[in-house]
Amino acid sequence: MKLVTAIVHNEDAANLVDALLEKEYRATRLHSSGGFLKQGNATILVGVEDDQVDAVLAIVSANCHSRRQFVNPMPPIMEPGEFYMPYPVEVEVGGATVFVVPVERFERL
């Protein structure tokens, strides 16, 4: 058995969970936030048999897309009286970061 942990953009999370449930995979959605952009993400947990991992990864790939977005960088630490004008920076967000780890024991209580 494996635990598939997918960290996805909030915009993709609902469609991903719906697609997983449609194929009868049980999924748990946890709200999380990224460290780089400090924006909301969702962490999706799915426990599956070893032979189902590729099917779950295909569903994640089909439902989680990267996109470009402009963000304002965090201002540097400045001395009093200094002026900092932030310029938006274009970054790629979205897609999915997926971890597949072995599960030693699983119980549904």
Secondary structure, 3 states (H helix, E strand, C coil): CEEEEEEEEHHHHHHHHHHHHHCCCCCEEEEEECCCCCCEEEEEEEEECHHHHHHHHHHHHHHCCEEEEEECCCCCCCCCCCCCCCCCEEEEEECEEEEEEECCCCCCC
